[in-house]
Amino acid sequence: MGKGSARNGNGIGTQAMFHLMMLPGMVFVAVFCYVPMVGIIMAFQDFVPAKGLLGSEFVGLEHFQYMFQLPDIGQVFTNTLVIAVGKIVLGTLMAIAFAILLNEIRVKFLKKAVQTIVYLPHFLSWVVLAAVVVNMVNLDGPVNQMLTAIGLEKINFLGSNTWFRPMVIATDVWKEFGYNSIVYLAAITAIDPGLHEAAAIDGATWRQRVWHITLPGMLPIILLMAAMSLTSILSAGFDQIYNLYSPMVYKTGDVLDTYVYRMGLIGRQYSFSTAVGLLRSVVGLILMVTANELSKRFTERKIF
């Protein structure tokens, strides 16, 4: 009896230590994620900083109605969806392809070197990478010099509404596909090697083995990652676009995050920008719940 009580007491003490270890992180989340949610009230007010949240006039859904009457809000939503979907689709395909090819490298040193080089951009801030991209693709940069060398005209990649979206998508895929391939590489290593050996004995080519063994073995993880990516469908990447775009490409480059920033902090339309941000968050919540249900249905795994 005494031993059982001692074990129970020791277990409670261990759990208490674990909870104490989590406490700083929980406090951080509460202070920076939950406490600021009080500001949602601004979306339903004509907020005046001098009057504060309690003194500002309540206007209900007026800002939401105004939002959908603006001629450019549709373009902002379109830009966000096009850029976000492009990043998700191309990023996923590149990560899967890279994981499959990387798994075929048998020289351990070469494999680690390739992994390190390709993973590195993920850990660099867009503040740094944006300067690199701008220097590479500006009118006097190496990319345009190569175009002129083969007889083509220079292209203003970051100042053209035709080229800005592809540039944003391509540079984001370049930055993230290596790091995103980690989970797919883990899925490949979990596939039974005996299946590949049996298929090779039967005369299957490498492409046939990838199509009929590797990809089906990765399918549950691919579906899970695709479902999780739905939650970021309205998040096209503020830090990247803010550091790359200019007023010349607002038509195709202005997304919800940058629009809220310009309206709220620069235009001082605090209530309106809060309404736009709140709508984005509500849609993101709906997509998150949908992604969880889709994940449960197709992969038998839940996101949360």
C-alpha positions as CSV (number, residue, x, y, z in Angstrom):
1,M,0.0,0.0,0.0
2,G,2.8,2.3,0.9
3,K,4.7,1.5,-2.3
4,G,1.6,2.3,-4.4
5,S,1.1,5.6,-2.7
6,A,4.8,6.4,-3.2
7,R,4.6,5.6,-6.9
8,N,1.4,7.7,-7.3
9,G,3.0,10.6,-5.4
10,N,6.1,10.4,-7.5
11,G,4.0,10.4,-10.7
12,I,2.1,13.5,-9.6
13,G,5.4,15.2,-8.8
14,T,6.8,14.3,-12.2
15,Q,3.7,15.7,-14.0
16,A,3.9,18.9,-11.9
17,M,7.5,19.3,-13.1
18,F,6.5,18.9,-16.7
19,H,3.7,21.4,-16.3
20,L,6.2,23.9,-14.8
21,M,8.5,23.4,-17.8
22,M,5.5,24.3,-20.1
23,L,4.5,27.3,-18.0
24,P,6.8,29.9,-19.7
25,G,5.6,28.9,-23.1
26,M,1.9,28.9,-22.1
27,V,2.4,32.4,-20.5
28,F,4.0,33.6,-23.8
29,V,1.1,32.2,-25.9
30,A,-1.5,33.8,-23.5
31,V,0.1,37.2,-23.5
32,F,0.9,37.5,-27.2
33,C,-2.0,35.4,-28.7
34,Y,-5.0,35.5,-26.5
35,V,-4.8,38.8,-24.7
36,P,-4.6,40.8,-28.0
37,M,-7.9,39.1,-29.1
38,V,-9.6,41.7,-27.0
39,G,-8.9,44.1,-29.9
40,I,-11.4,42.2,-32.0
41,I,-14.0,44.6,-30.5
42,M,-12.5,47.3,-32.8
43,A,-14.0,45.5,-35.8
44,F,-17.5,46.5,-34.5
45,Q,-16.6,50.0,-33.4
46,D,-15.7,53.3,-35.0
47,F,-12.4,53.1,-33.0
48,V,-10.8,56.3,-31.9
49,P,-7.4,55.8,-30.1
50,A,-8.1,58.8,-27.8
51,K,-11.4,57.3,-26.6
52,G,-10.2,53.7,-26.3
53,L,-12.1,50.5,-26.6
54,L,-14.7,51.4,-24.0
55,G,-15.4,55.0,-25.3
56,S,-15.5,54.3,-29.0
57,E,-18.9,54.2,-30.8
58,F,-20.4,50.8,-31.6
59,V,-21.3,50.5,-35.3
60,G,-22.0,46.7,-35.6
61,L,-21.3,45.2,-39.0
62,E,-20.8,48.5,-40.8
63,H,-17.1,47.9,-41.5
64,F,-17.8,44.4,-43.0
65,Q,-20.4,45.9,-45.3
66,Y,-18.0,48.6,-46.3
67,M,-15.4,46.0,-47.0
68,F,-17.4,44.1,-49.6
69,Q,-18.4,47.4,-51.3
70,L,-14.8,48.3,-52.0
71,P,-13.8,47.7,-55.7
72,D,-10.3,46.5,-54.8
73,I,-11.1,44.0,-52.1
74,G,-12.0,41.3,-54.6
75,Q,-8.6,41.7,-56.3
76,V,-6.9,41.4,-52.9
77,F,-8.7,38.1,-52.1
78,T,-7.9,36.9,-55.6
79,N,-4.2,37.8,-55.2
80,T,-4.1,36.0,-51.9
81,L,-5.7,32.8,-53.2
82,V,-3.6,32.7,-56.3
83,I,-0.3,33.2,-54.5
84,A,-1.2,30.9,-51.6
85,V,-2.5,28.1,-53.8
86,G,0.5,28.4,-56.1
87,K,2.9,28.1,-53.2
88,I,1.1,25.1,-51.7
89,V,0.8,23.1,-55.0
90,L,4.2,23.8,-56.4
91,G,5.9,23.6,-53.0
92,T,4.3,20.2,-52.3
93,L,5.2,18.8,-55.8
94,M,8.8,20.1,-55.5
95,A,9.2,18.7,-52.0
96,I,7.9,15.3,-53.0
97,A,10.1,15.1,-56.1
98,F,13.2,16.3,-54.2
99,A,12.6,13.7,-51.4
100,I,12.3,10.9,-54.0
101,L,15.5,11.9,-55.8
102,L,17.4,12.5,-52.6
103,N,16.5,9.0,-51.4
104,E,18.2,7.6,-54.5
105,I,21.6,9.1,-53.5
106,R,23.7,6.3,-52.0
107,V,26.9,8.3,-51.2
108,K,26.3,9.4,-47.6
109,F,28.6,12.4,-47.7
110,L,27.0,13.7,-51.0
111,K,23.5,13.2,-49.6
112,K,24.3,15.2,-46.4
113,A,25.9,18.0,-48.4
114,V,22.9,18.3,-50.7
115,Q,20.5,18.3,-47.8
116,T,22.5,21.0,-46.0
117,I,22.7,23.3,-49.1
118,V,19.0,22.9,-49.9
119,Y,17.7,23.2,-46.3
120,L,19.7,26.4,-45.6
121,P,17.4,29.0,-47.2
122,H,14.6,28.0,-44.9
123,F,16.5,29.3,-41.9
124,L,17.2,32.7,-43.5
125,S,14.8,35.7,-43.0
126,W,13.1,37.2,-46.0
127,V,14.7,40.5,-45.0
128,V,18.0,38.9,-46.1
129,L,16.7,36.8,-49.0
130,A,14.7,39.7,-50.4
131,A,17.8,41.7,-50.9
132,V,19.4,38.7,-52.7
133,V,16.4,38.3,-54.9
134,V,16.2,42.0,-55.8
135,N,19.9,42.1,-56.7
136,M,19.5,38.9,-58.8
137,V,16.5,40.0,-60.9
138,N,16.7,43.8,-61.1
139,L,17.3,45.3,-64.5
140,D,21.1,45.2,-64.1
141,G,21.2,41.9,-62.3
142,P,22.7,38.6,-63.5
143,V,19.3,37.2,-64.6
144,N,18.7,40.1,-67.0
145,Q,22.3,40.1,-68.2
146,M,21.9,36.4,-69.2
147,L,18.6,37.3,-71.0
148,T,20.3,40.0,-73.0
149,A,23.3,37.7,-73.7
150,I,21.0,35.3,-75.6
151,G,19.2,38.1,-77.4
152,L,16.1,38.6,-75.2
153,E,14.8,41.8,-73.7
154,K,15.2,42.7,-70.1
155,I,12.3,41.9,-67.8
156,N,11.3,44.0,-64.7
157,F,10.4,41.0,-62.7
158,L,9.5,42.8,-59.5
159,G,7.9,45.8,-61.2
160,S,5.6,44.0,-63.6
161,N,2.1,42.8,-62.8
162,T,2.7,39.9,-65.2
163,W,5.8,38.6,-63.5
164,F,5.4,39.5,-59.8
165,R,3.1,36.6,-58.8
166,P,5.3,33.9,-60.5
167,M,8.4,35.5,-58.9
168,V,6.8,35.4,-55.4
169,I,5.7,31.8,-55.9
170,A,9.0,30.6,-57.4
171,T,11.2,32.3,-54.7
172,D,9.1,30.9,-51.9
173,V,9.2,27.4,-53.3
174,W,13.0,27.7,-53.7
175,K,13.3,28.8,-50.0
176,E,11.0,26.1,-48.5
177,F,10.9,23.0,-50.6
178,G,14.1,21.5,-49.1
179,Y,12.9,21.8,-45.6
180,N,9.4,20.6,-46.4
181,S,10.8,17.5,-48.0
182,I,11.9,16.2,-44.6
183,V,8.6,14.7,-43.8
184,Y,8.3,13.1,-47.2
185,L,11.8,11.6,-47.0
186,A,10.8,10.1,-43.6
187,A,7.7,8.6,-45.3
188,I,9.9,7.0,-48.0
189,T,12.2,5.4,-45.5
190,A,9.2,3.8,-43.8
191,I,8.3,1.9,-47.0
192,D,9.4,-1.8,-47.0
193,P,12.5,-2.2,-49.2
194,G,11.4,-5.7,-50.0
195,L,8.6,-4.3,-52.2
196,H,11.2,-2.5,-54.4
197,E,13.4,-5.6,-54.5
198,A,10.5,-7.8,-55.6
199,A,9.4,-5.3,-58.2
200,A,13.0,-5.0,-59.6
201,I,13.2,-8.8,-59.8
202,D,9.9,-8.8,-61.8
203,G,11.5,-6.3,-64.2
204,A,9.9,-3.0,-63.0
205,T,11.8,0.1,-64.0
206,W,12.7,2.9,-61.5
207,R,9.8,5.0,-62.7
208,Q,7.4,2.2,-62.4
209,R,8.6,1.5,-58.9
210,V,8.2,5.1,-57.9
211,W,4.7,5.3,-59.4
212,H,3.4,2.0,-58.0
213,I,5.3,1.7,-54.7
214,T,6.9,4.9,-53.5
215,L,4.0,7.3,-54.2
216,P,1.3,5.0,-52.8
217,G,3.4,4.5,-49.7
218,M,3.7,8.3,-49.3
219,L,0.0,8.9,-50.0
220,P,-1.2,9.1,-46.4
221,I,1.5,11.7,-45.5
222,I,0.8,13.6,-48.7
223,L,-2.9,13.8,-47.9
224,L,-2.2,14.8,-44.3
225,M,0.1,17.6,-45.3
226,A,-2.3,18.8,-48.0
227,A,-5.1,18.9,-45.4
228,M,-2.9,20.9,-43.0
229,S,-1.9,23.4,-45.8
230,L,-5.6,24.3,-46.2
231,T,-5.3,26.4,-43.0
232,S,-2.8,28.7,-44.7
233,I,-4.9,29.3,-47.8
234,L,-5.5,33.0,-46.9
235,S,-1.9,33.6,-45.8
236,A,0.3,34.3,-48.8
237,G,3.3,35.4,-46.7
238,F,3.4,38.9,-45.4
239,D,7.2,39.1,-44.8
240,Q,8.1,37.9,-48.3
241,I,5.7,40.1,-50.2
242,Y,6.3,43.2,-48.0
243,N,10.0,43.0,-48.7
244,L,9.5,42.5,-52.5
245,Y,6.5,44.4,-53.7
246,S,6.0,48.1,-54.5
247,P,3.0,50.3,-55.5
248,M,3.6,49.3,-59.1
249,V,2.5,45.8,-58.4
250,Y,-0.3,46.3,-55.9
251,K,-2.8,45.1,-58.6
252,T,-1.4,41.6,-58.5
253,G,0.8,41.6,-55.4
254,D,-1.3,43.1,-52.6
255,V,-2.6,40.3,-50.4
256,L,-4.8,40.4,-47.3
257,D,-1.9,40.6,-44.8
258,T,-0.2,43.6,-46.6
259,Y,-3.7,45.2,-47.2
260,V,-4.4,45.1,-43.5
261,Y,-1.0,46.5,-42.7
262,R,-1.4,49.4,-45.2
263,M,-5.0,50.2,-44.1
264,G,-4.4,49.8,-40.4
265,L,-0.9,51.0,-39.6
266,I,-0.3,53.4,-42.5
267,G,-3.9,54.5,-43.3
268,R,-4.9,54.5,-39.6
269,Q,-8.2,52.8,-40.4
270,Y,-7.9,50.6,-37.3
271,S,-11.5,49.4,-37.2
272,F,-11.6,48.5,-40.9
273,S,-8.3,46.7,-40.9
274,T,-9.4,44.8,-37.8
275,A,-12.6,43.7,-39.6
276,V,-10.6,42.4,-42.6
277,G,-8.2,40.6,-40.3
278,L,-11.1,39.1,-38.3
279,L,-12.8,37.8,-41.5
280,R,-9.5,36.2,-42.6
281,S,-9.2,34.5,-39.2
282,V,-12.8,33.2,-39.3
283,V,-12.2,31.7,-42.8
284,G,-8.9,30.2,-41.5
285,L,-10.7,28.6,-38.6
286,I,-13.4,27.1,-40.9
287,L,-10.6,25.8,-43.2
288,M,-8.7,24.3,-40.2
289,V,-11.8,22.4,-39.0
290,T,-12.4,21.2,-42.5
291,A,-8.8,20.1,-42.9
292,N,-9.1,18.2,-39.7
293,E,-12.2,16.3,-40.9
294,L,-10.6,15.6,-44.3
295,S,-7.5,14.3,-42.6
296,K,-9.5,12.1,-40.4
297,R,-11.5,10.7,-43.3
298,F,-8.7,10.1,-45.8
299,T,-5.7,9.3,-43.6
300,E,-7.3,8.1,-40.4
301,R,-5.2,10.7,-38.6
302,K,-6.4,13.9,-37.0
303,I,-4.5,17.2,-37.0
304,F,-5.7,18.1,-33.6
